[in-house]
Amino acid sequence: MMKMKTFVTLFPKAMNIHLRKDVGLIPLVMNTEKGYDSSLACYSNDLYENTENASKLKIKKIKKIFRNEILDSILWLTVNSRKIDVLNLYHFTPKSFACVLFYKLINPRGRIYLKLDMDTEDGEKMLMKSRSIKWFLTKYVLGMCKVVSCETKRMTLHADNHWPIKMHFLPNGVLKEDICLPPTCEKMNNIITVGRLGTRQKATEVLVQAFLNAKPFLLDDVKLILVGPMTIEFSQYLDQVKSKSDYGKDIVVKGSVDNKEELEKMYVENKLFCLPSRWESFGLVLGEALAKGCYIISSNLVSANEITNYGEFGSFFEIDNVYQLSSVIIDKCNNNINVNYERLREWMEINYTWEGFADRLEIMLNE
């Protein structure tokens, strides 16, 4: 009997939330779709919220010995590299470079999949001057990887033109079983956002101000629903806003929602999903919202443009432009949005599912 191939995602600081993101879902589908013996290597060996996927995705514990993530990872690889057929790493960082070198030193025949998780806007600014030290390091170290991928077509094209390695396009997605189109209920005319509220990246204050500006011009009782943990500063800001504005009562704070079914129900029930971020590598919530039939309103990010097919399933505003966002909110709340759910389902299933991701990655690993 042929031994099952091993696929290990090395992500030392993984937490429960990562099990529902690419860090947990990629090794999961490499097990369910491609038959790998999949594991997630991290500091914690007690991540599971439930045991549903315990037999499909094992947790391998990395010991904290050096109080340094790079050294802990290298020590773990020193012991385990020969047992790993495919090593999955994340980000263009010194840690990833070190892990590539040590893994290939110990297991030269092993294959590496490096997922950059890099936002296109910053990626295009990265200097990669020909024949520079960074250029040579990238060519030598990442040249050892079987697959290096990014999440947008535009970043893939940029890297192909400016980086000394072959870049692959592998966008994030959703599980096919999580696609609910058409939605199972009539949507309420509300706006929902999900994320780490109040961080500079998420720019939640831009959405709040735009909503308050738009509110007097909206035809019905539209609410803004905020989902996710929030910073102390944003919580204080929100308290002031709600106390001073007549429309503060229409801002609904849900806090962190850890239950997957509860979060999916919010997507299904509400008409608009807004992502006001200043930057994103991809924005996993965009896929989650589209899979439940939400119309997307997003800052003008490359990833948001690509996943909505450049406006077929969404609208955009300039980053930090409160007035543009207000205008889009007024337009989309006051007018019917005719989403072609059959077309949206086809778009998601062909381009943005984790099962499709696994199919493409397996082909790339074996080219």
N, C-alpha and C positions, 0 to 999 in steps of 0.2 A: 504494500500500500504506500502510495506516494505521500511524503510528509507535507502537511499544510504549510504554505508560505507565510512568513510573519511580516506584519506591517505595524510599525511602532511610531506613534506621534510623540515626539519629545517636547513637552511644554511644561516646565517645572512648576509654574505658578498657576496651573489650571484650578478653577473653582467650579462649583455646581453649574453656574451660568454657562460655562464653556461647553458643557455637554449638549447644549441646544444650539451651539454655534459650530463653525467650521472645525474647530479643534476637536470636538467630540464626534461630529457627524461624518467627517471624512473617514476616519478609521472604522466607524460603524458601517457605512455603506460599502467600504472595501471588504468587510466581512459578509454582509448580507447579500451583496450583489456579485462579488468577485471571489469569495471563499477564502479570504485571508484570515489567519489567526491574528486578530487586531488587538492592540493595546495602546493605552495612553499612559505615558511615563511622566509622573509629576510628584510633587512633595507629599500630597495627600493621597491616601489609599482608601478614603471613605467619602467619595464624592456623590454616590448615587442618591437621588431623591427617592427613587423606587428601584426595584430589582428587575424591571422589564427588560433592560438591555444588558444586564450583568453578564449573561452568557455570551453576548456578542462583542462586547468591548470590555476587556480586562483593564484593571488599573495596576500599573507597576510603580511601586514606591521608590522615589529618589530620596536618599538620606541627606539631611542637612548636616554636613560635616564642616565645610569651610566657611559657611555663611557668605558664600559667593556663588551665584547661580552658574557662572561659567565653569568654575572648578568642580562644583558638584556634578554638573552635566558630564564633564570630561571623565571624572572618576566613574560615573555610572556607565558611560560608554566603554571605558576600559574593560569593565567586567562583562558587559552584555553585547557588545557589537557583533561578535561572531554568531549570535543567535538571531540577528535581525536581517531579513532579506531586503526590506524596504524601510528606510529611515525617513520620516517626515519631519522637517524642521520649518521654522517660521522666521521671517524678517531678514532684512539686509543689515545684519549687526555683527559685531565681533564675536558674540556667542555662537551664532550660526556658522561663521567662518571657522572657528575653533572646532566645533562639533563635526563639520565636514572633514576637516583634516584628520582628526583622531579616529573617526569612524572608518575612513578609507585606509588609514594606516593599518588598522587592525583587521578590517574586513574589505580587502581590495575589490572583491567580486560583488559586494553589496551595492544596492542602488539607493540613491538619495533623491527625495522629492522636496525641494525648497519652495515653500509658498510665501511670496514676498509680502502679501497683505499690505500693499503700499498704495496710498492714494495717488491718483494720477497727477493731480496738480503739483504736489511736492516732488513726485518722481520725475516729472519733466524738468524740474529745476536742478536735479542732482547733476553735479559736474562729473563728466566721465571723459575727460580730455584724453585723446588718443596718445598712447605710450606713457601716460602718467602712472604714478605708483598705484592709484586706485584702479586704473584700467588694467594694469598687469595683475594685481591681486584678484580682481574680479574674474579675469580670464583664467587664471590658474586655479583658484579655489572653487569658484562656481562652475568652472569647466569640469570638475569632478562629479557634479550633480547630473543625474540622468534627466531630471525634469526641473526646470525653474519656471514658475508661473506667476502671472499677475492677473488681476480681476477685471480689467477693462481692455477692450480692443485698442483703444487709443494708446494706452501705456505699452501694450505689446508692440505696436508699430514703432513707438518712440524708442523702445529698447532695442528693437531689431536694427534701427538706424544708428544708434549711438552707443550701445553696449557691445562688448566683445564676446558675447555669448548668445545662444539661441534662447529666445523668450517664448513661452507658451501661454496661450490665452485659456484660462480656466476660471470662469466666474462662479461666484457662490450661488446658492439656490435654496430650495425648500424640498422636503420629502414629497413625493407624489401623493402620498396619502393625506397630506395636509392641504392640498389644493381643494378649495370648496367653491366651485363656480358652476352655476350661479349661486350666490349666497342663499342660505337656508331661511332667511327672513328679510323683510323689507327694511332697508337701511334708514337710520335716523339721520337728519341733516346736521350732523355734528362733525367737529374736527378732532382727531386724536393724534397725539404724538407719543412716542415711546423711546426712552433712552435715559442717559445719566443727566438729569435735568439740572441746568444751571452751570454746567461746565463750559469753558470757553469754546470747545469744539462744537457742542450741541446748540449754542446760541438760542436757548429757550426764551430768553428775555425778548428777543426779536419777534418771536411768534406771539408772545403775550401782548406786546405793545401793538402789533399789527391787528390782532384780534380785537383789542379794545377800540382801536381806531375804526375798524370795520363795523363793529357791533351796531351803531345807530342806523346803519344803512342796510342791515340784513332783514329779510322779510319775515322770518319766523324765529322761534326761540332756539337759536343755534348756541351750542355749548362748545367750549374748548376743554378737552379731556387730557389731563397730563398724567402719564404713566411712567413710573420709574423712580429710583432713588434721587434725591435732590441735595445739592450742596446747602450748607448753612446759610450762605450769602443769598442764594436764590430763594430759600424759604423765607428769609426776612424781607426780601424784595417783594415776594408774592403777598405776604401779610400786609405790607403797605399798599400795594396795588388794590387788593380786595377791600381794604378799609376805605380807600379814597374814591374808588370808582363805583358808579352806579351799576356797572356791569360785572363787578367782581364776583357776584353770585353765580355768574354763568361760566366761571372757571372752576372746573371740577378736578380736584387733586385725588388721584387714586393711590399714589405711592407705588412701592415695589409690588409687582404681581409675579410671584414665582410659579404659580400654577399655570401650566401650558394651556389647559382647556379654558381657563378663565380669560387669559390674554387673547386667545383665538376668538372667543365669544365677542370681545370688544371690537376686534377687527371686523367681524361679520356684521355687527349691529350698526356700525358707523360709516358714514358716506365718504369722508375725506381723511386721508392720512397726510400729515405735514412733517417734513424733515427740514428744519431750518439751518442745518449744520454749516459751519465754516469750512470743514474738510471732512472727508470720509474715504477710507480705502474702498469700501463698497456700500456699506449700509445694509446689513442683513435684514433690518426691519422693513426695508422697501419690498423685498421678496415676500416676507411674511404678510404684509398688508395687501399686496397685489394678489396673492394666493387666496385671499378672502374677499376679493372684489372691491377693495378700496381704490378710489381715485387718488393719485399721488399729487401733492403739491410740495415741491422741493426747491432748495437753493440750486443754482445752476451748476451742479457738479457733473463731471463726466460720467460717473457711475450711475447717477440718477437718470441722466439722459439715455444711457444705453439700455438700462433695464426697462424703461418705459417706451422703448423704441422711438426715442427723440420726440416725445410728446403725444404719442398715440394713446397712452394710458396715464398722462399726467401733464402738469403745467409747471413753469419755473419762474423764479425771480432772482435778481442779482443778490449775491451774498451780502447780508447786513442791510438790505434795502427794505425798511419797514413799510414804506408807502407802496412799493410794488407788491409786496406780500398782501397788504390790506386790499389792494385792488383785485388780486387773484381770488382772495377769500370771498369778497363781495360777489364777484362774477360766478364762482363755482357754487356758492351757497344759494344764490338767488335764481339760478338757472338749472334746468334739468341737464344731467350729465348722462349721455347715452353710451354706457360702456358695453361693448360687444363682448359678452362673457365667453361665448364660444371661441372667438378670436383670442381673447386673453388666456383662456385655458390652453389653447394650442401653442401660444407664444411661450408660456411658462414651461409647459411639458417638453418642448423642443429645446429651449435655451437655458432654463434656470431650475433644474432639479438636481439634487445630490446624486440620484441614480444615474442621470446622464453624465454628471461629473465623474463618477466612478468608471463608467464606460470609456470616457475619453482619456482619463489618467492611466488606465490599464493599457490602452493602446500605446500611449507615449512611453510608459515604462518598458515596453517590450519592443519598441522600434529598433 
